[in-house]
Each structure stands twice: as structure tokens, then as C-alpha cells.
Amino acid sequence: MAGVSRRDFLKLGAAGTALLVIESQLHPLAQAMELMDGGRSVNRVSGLPRSFLPSTCTQCPAGCGIIGYVEESKLVKIGGNPKHISNQSALCARGQAGINALYDPDRILTPLKRVGGRGANRWAQIKWDQAYNEVAKAIQPLKSQPGQFVYMTEDLERDLLGKRFTHAFGSANALGAASIFGANKQVATQLTWGAAGDMPDIAHTKYMLVFGANPLESHPQFVGFARRLIDGIQQNQAKMVVFDVRLTNTSTRANEVYYVNPGSYAIVALAMANVIMQEGLHNATFIDQWTNISSADLAAHLAQFTPEKAEAASGVGAAVIRRLATEFASTSPATTLSDGMVSAQGNGTQTERAVMLLNIITGNIDNRGGLCLPRQYNLADADPAPPQPAPTPLSNPPDLPFATQQSIGRSWQLIRDRAYRVGVLMTRAYNPVYSDPDGNGVADVLMDDTLVPIHVAVSPFMTETAALADIVLPETTYLEGWDIEIRSSPELVPFIALRQPVVPPLGSAKSFFDIASELAKRIGGGMQNYFAQKSVQEYLAARIQSVPGLVAAGGIDYLKQHGIWFDPKSKPDYGSFSNGGFSTPSGKIEVYSSQLKDKGFAPLPSYEPIPAFSSLSKDELVLTIFDTAIQTDAKTANCMWLDEILHNNPVWINPATASQLGIKNGDKVRVVRVARTGQGVIQVDNTQLNPRTRSLETTAFLTEGIHPRVVAMANGVGHSGFGRIAQGEKINADDVESQLRNPNTELVWWGKKDGTGANAKLIVPAMPDPIGGGQAWGDVVVTVGKVKT
Amino acid sequence: MALAQKRYAMVIDMHRCIGCHACTVACKAEMAVPLEVNATWVKIIEKGPYPSTRRFYLPRLCNNCDNPICVRNCPTQASYKRDDGIVVVDPHRCIGCKYCIASCPYDVRYINPFKNIVEKCYFCQHRVDAGLEPACVEGCPTRAMIFGDRNDSKSEISQLLASNATTVLKEEMETGPNVYYIAADETAMSNVENGINYRTEGAFFKLRL
């Protein structure tokens, strides 16, 4: 070994070992091929391939394609499905952490019946047979007033089984929580171009005006959309201009960022539209051919929104507004993006319409790189579908004419005020005590058995809401269940995806199809006829019968193998409206909305200031609650890998504001809601159900990345239930069963060290936008003061 | 048969990174990394006064250096460098003495609290050996992480390295890092020796400048 240094010797040793490793572990395919980006996984030690099944993620609304990798019936890894047209191999933190939810040590694995008072958290494990009988016996007597059966779910459009169950019983009260997740955009787009939602074609655009949206952290198609947005910026050198009240992962990437006064997005958009019309930069041909207003009438309406007025309201300079308007109109293609607090305010529906107008007057509608109509299959429920029962004040609240079956916030008030009588409430995949505004008020209603005589929770986890049930039916998690999963395609090619079990159900958890079918049989009275399919696969196969291409490709078997189907010849059919027009009453884009006029609302896109904001006193600030790419509202806080990253939510304060308030970074502070929150814009009763919950305590996080008159808190943390992980509690090492299921939970460290945050939504009263019915999360006025210790 | 010698490296394009932590969790899942420690994570800082404040990210993982101080300082030869450049720790030889942790200028090694041995990012050697990309690369929503063979001039990574200005962490240490950053922020690239402290102090809100 003379002349060989120690380092060389080590290198030799290393090489020798490495060679051995290569010989024993190298996959035969690897010698010939490039590295593959997804679709497979191998054991870390043996190098052996893992078995896998494609499915669909529901950790957030995006519905990304996933592949579950399994060893010995245990899910060991979740990756993206390379065949999925939206996300391909990529998968966000939440999707990859779904394994934590499946193996949550506090999952409910047998039906539970409460033995103490409601909310006392004392339960007896019961057999499914008993659970079914008790629930059926509670629902059966409501047959003469079926509307007393009320079903609440997170997303009614994706819960056709719940709707089928409710309608089959004869109740119209299958209610979805769209009101808390962006109903205003849905209603604004439906009214304007006859389709709910939009899809900016960001991969092909040259210019983006972003109003409050934050797609690089939170978007209905998060991974698929973020990937295409970055592609657009990198490949087309697309310019992005962001208006927001705080620094986001999106605004930090923008070419220009403007911090706008909260609630003033609409006047910025309208002033830009005004400039475009005045300067003659509009697409007069498009306006005259495809909208129901003339260029001249529109220009006359917009003339009131001068850039100077917009500057006074928003803080964005008039010269900037003029310049950006000109840039937007003279760059083609261009599009707007709007979401977040733009939508979730008392003027949200009108603001969405105002932003949309910029695309309309420049002809950037359903063109390559413009604002496109959503592309998705709308599959009806399987035949025979139950008839639509007569509407009720819950399903169609009379004071929210456009918010059908979407405004649960309104429902709680009607129930609380005994304006609507409930017999049995069933909640599924929905945790209003955490998710809704004024959650403690919701809890008060659920605790009162004169208001809610029976509450059945269908839930894999002991959420804050399930904890207030009489019976908990443990549904499977998304990784053990079935459904057809359809989303708006960021590729603009519609697709149909499948969610199938990647592992068998844990314990005695059952899929909702099994639960609903069995309950329907035991309730009887004809209801069982709508649950005649022998298996969930048969039911889902019936749902896709209307898509010949998929049936020809192999139907449900094709989906089981690939996870997704789309027409391989399909390309984005831009300009589809030119055959047959838009699905509005006039067949055109309804810039002037008679539907709004008929209900007493402004028929043209308009700016409605939020009164409480225009008269903020020196101490008053506007609270904004924001979503992140780490936690999804009430869904993900039982995932330890996510909590480790985001487990608390100190309140963001601009240092200049903090200095005036005598607050330093890390100080304990109290955030107090000001009583006149919501007054003026919100026309419906907005008294808080639980008036005691007016304030919360958290710590101060001083950041230059926020408007001085705004404070911000993250959503998704601050649980008071949902198991020990969500509450930052470690699980004892000697709890063998839990540790076997989810190892290393004894290392949970954040609860003691940092706390688990506060649920900011508890101090927010239910305040639906009177048009769209969407919760006005952004209309909250607060004071922030240091807590003396 | 003779295999062309690979030389693996990673490029992280900060024009594409959105700071979403998908890589953080991909690594936790793929490598069964316990809580409290990370082999991959995202450092996030904010810079600049209102209203021109900006956020900067820096995905962090082992540089799998060409001249790894950790390998040199390992008394049991547990740490070694494969011919393809990946620096690994042989779990059977590691005695948990932490010399490598002390000598790593990037603070990317940790003690596995269950096994009492050192672990780190191995560029997912088990996946690479099976012809797969590392888990963080596969999962990255915006394709900000690119992994491949530098000896293959046609590979995406070779072309990226040829056509972009890149930086590495602590170039002056002459460790020869194999993780290259495109357009990374200088401030974010400083103070990387304190990664462990950063990780355990609440990643999302803790670090600002």
C-alpha cells in the first residue's frame, strides 16, 4: 500500500463497497434507461419493487392522481401518478403525508355511541348492526316530514352518494359547505358566462393580473396549476402583477406587487377597465358580438371609476393603474387570476365580476393564454336517480337566492333560531365546529338536543364535530375508499379519475357506499331501490356509462388500472363558445345581469365598499385568514409531517403598526373582533351564535410583508379536537398499537415547544355575501393588543 | 458488462421553486426520517422593507461533496463515497460518534434517535440504483429540482449546468458540492451551518431577516 494515502485507501474501500451495492441492487432496467420520473417505488433496503395502485388524493380539493405503494398490505409511500393529466408525478406535501392520516393513531375503527352527555367524550364501542339499527330507527319516523333529515357535507358536487341518500329519503336538505370555500366565484362566473368557475390558461399566457389569488400556495388545482404557472413564467416570459394585502409565495415571484387596501380590489379592476375603454384598447368586436352590452354603454358605466378614485380607495397609484391597464390590453394573450379574499368578502361576487370584465373587454375569453371556461365532465348520478325533493329554507335560503344548497352558515342560524326544525342531522367529511365561521356557535347548536335531537357523524376521525355526535360511523379514509373523482382540468382537457382503496380498510371502517346502502335498506320505504347495486364498483360503473370513450376503453377496469382516463385525441378546444354561445339565458356573456337586477342587486359589475373598512379607527385593523400549501383547513392537522412544518399561526403584523401598538416580535397578543364587523354590506342577520368567542390569543410575528392596516393568520391549525397529533401531543412509546400503526409519534415536539396555534375562524361571525352566499372571511375588523404577563 | 461511470448531481432552479415543502415531506416518507430531524427541508427568509419585501427559499439537502470532509473524518469508514459520487453512511459501521456531524459545513447530517446512527440524504441511492429519480425530484410540483448524470453530456442536468450560472454552498470550503443552485439568494445561502437549529424551531414562521 506504499504511496496510497489514507484518503485513497478510503476511496478504494468505498469503491469496492459501492460496486457490491450496485451489483446486488441495480434494477435490470436501469442499465439501459434514463432515470424515470415516477410511477414506481422500491424498498429502501432490498431494492425490490413495491406493488402499487393508482388512486386520487383528497387531502385538498385538487384531486391529484396518486399511486399508493404497498408492502405486506401496508401503505409505505404515496407518489404522484405520471399518467394524471393535472399533476403527473408531482405531489404536494399534503398528498405525500396522506399516509399519516391513514395511520393516525387516533383513528376511529369501530362504530361509537356516546354514553355520557353530548360532548363529554365518553363512548361505547358498538357493532355495526346495532349502529345501523339505531340510525335507521332515528331516521325512519321522519318519513312524513323528510325535510327534518339534514345532511351536511364538505362538497356536495363531489358527494353524489350523500345527495342520493338524502334525496332518496325525500329530503332536499343535502347541504354542501361551498359557502365557506369560495361560492362567490362560482356564482359570479355562473351568472356571467353560464359556467361555474374559470381556468386561466397560465401555461400559455403572456400577462397575468393577479387579484388576491395565491396559486403557488393554494389553488383548487394546486400542483397542476402551480406547475403550469411556473412553466408560463419561465417559457413565455409571462409578466405577473399581483395585488394583495400580504406577501405570498405568488406575489414574491411577481414582476410587480401592489399592497391594496383591503376590500378595494373591485375598484382597481374597474378603473383599469375604464382606462382600457377610454383609450380605445378594448376589443369592440368581441364585446358587441359576445356580450349583452354595447361598448358605448359599458364605457359610459365605467366612466365613474376613474383611476384617481381607485387610488383614493385602494392606495394603488392612478398612474400605475393607467400603465398596467394599457399593458394588459396591449399584451396578448393575457388573463386575470382571482381568488382568496377577493372572493371571500361581502362584495366578493361583484368583485369577481369586476375582475372578469378585464378579460371580457379585451377578448381574452376562452382563448389560448386567456381566461378559459372550465373543462370537466359533469356526470349525472347513476340511474335511477331519486327525484329532486321540494326545496326548503335550508336548501334554498330565501334571502340568498343564488346560494342554493351551499350556505351552511345560514343554516346554523335558522336552526339556532328555531326557524327550521331538524330531526336527524348527519355530518360527513365535514367539520363545521372547526371549518365554519363562529365554530363555537355551531358547537352550541350541536350541544342542544332540542335543536338537533340526533346527530350522526360519518367520520374516520374524532373531529371537533364528531365529538358532538350521538353516534359516530367510522368511514374509511380516502385511501381505503372508492369514488369517481372529477375536477376542472388545468390542461383544459377534461378527465375522469378514480379513487380506489390502495389498502384494505383498517379495523371495521366501511366505505360510505356500504354505509349508505345498508342504512337505506334498513330505513326502507322505497329508499332502498336507489341502492340496488351490489357493490360500489357496480354503482361507479353505472355513473360512467354516459362516456362512451371510457366505456370502450374498458370502463371501471381501465380506471382501476390507470387511475385516470381522458380522450387521448382531445386537445383544448379554445373558443368552444363560438358554436352555440354561452350557457346563459341570453347565450352571451352577461355583463349586464338581469338575474342580479331581478333580485335587487347591481346588474353591472360594480364596486361596493365595505363600510367598516372606510372608517377604521387608529387601533382597528383588518384580519385576513390565509391558506398555505402545508395544511388544508380542517383536513390535514392529524398528519405529523405537515404539523412539524406548520403547527402554529402567530399573527402577522407590519413592524410600523406593531411599534405603534407597543408590540414586539414574539409577544403574546390578543386579537379582538370589533363589534361592527360585517355591518353594512351583509344584509342578512349576522349576529354571532356564540357572542363569547370574540377574541383569541396568539403570538406576534412581525413581518414587512403585510399591509400596515392588515393582520394575518394561517388557516389549518388551532384544533381543539381531531386527535392527539392535531393537538401536538406525543404518543407514549409504550402505546404499542399506536406506535405499530404510526411509528415515531413519541417524537411529536411542537405542541409543548410552540403550541398548536389558534383557530382564527372562531372569532368570525357567519357573514354570507348576499349575492353569492360565500362567507365574507375578509370583512373582519379587529384590534390587537399585547397581553400583559 | 462495463457500465459507463455515472457522476450524479442535482440542480435546484430557484426560478421555479415555490417554497412548498413537497420535497421536505417526500424525503420524510421515502427515507422514514423521524420527527425532529430532516434530511431535506426548505429554508425560507424574507428580505427588504415594506412594500418591496420578498421571500426567498433554499431547499437544503446533503451536497454529496466531491471532497467530503465527513468521509475523511469518519473513524470507522462508515461514511464513504460511491463511484457515482453519492456519499452514503453504512448503517452497520456507523457508531454514532458524530464526528461527521461536527465536520459537515452544511449541517445536513443527523442522528436517527431510534437507531443512534447518523443518517443523511443519499440522493435516494436505492431509487437511483433502480433507475428512478430521488423522491424529492419526482414529487417537486414545479420541476425545480433536476437530478442526473453529469458525465452524460446529453442529460438535462448537464445541459442546465452548461447553460446557466450556478452557485454552490460555501464554495470557499472547496468541498466540491454536487447540489447546484440557479438564482439562489445570497442571504439565504449564508448561515447554513445552523440548519439543525432552524429545523427544530418551527420552520414555517421562524426565520426572517
Interface residues (C-beta under 8 A of the other chain):
Chain A: R7 L10 K11 G13 A14 A15 T17 A18 L19 V21 I22 Q25 L26 H27 L29 A30 Q31 M33 E34 L35 M36 D37 G38 R40 S41 V42 N43 R44 V45 G47 P49 K77 I78 G79 G80 N87 S89 A90 L91 C92 A93 Q96 A97 I99 L216 E217 F222 V223 A226 R227 I230 I233 Q234 L247 N249 T252 R253 V257 Y258 Y259 T628 A629 I630 M640 W641 L642 E644 I645 L646 H647 N648 N649 P650 N654 A656 F701 T703 E704 G705 I706 P708 A714 N744 T745 L747 V748 W749 W750 K753 D754
Chain B: M1 L3 H15 R16 I18 G19 C20 H21 A22 T24 V25 A26 K28 A29 E30 M31 A32 P34 L35 E36 E46 G48 P49 Y50 P51 S52 T53 R54 R55 F56 V71 R72 Q77 Y80 K81 R82 D83 D84 D90 P113 F114 Q125 H126 R127 V128 D129 A130 G131 L132 E133 A135 V137 E138 G139 C140 P141 T142 R143 A144 F147 G148 S155 T200 G202 A203 F204 F205 R208
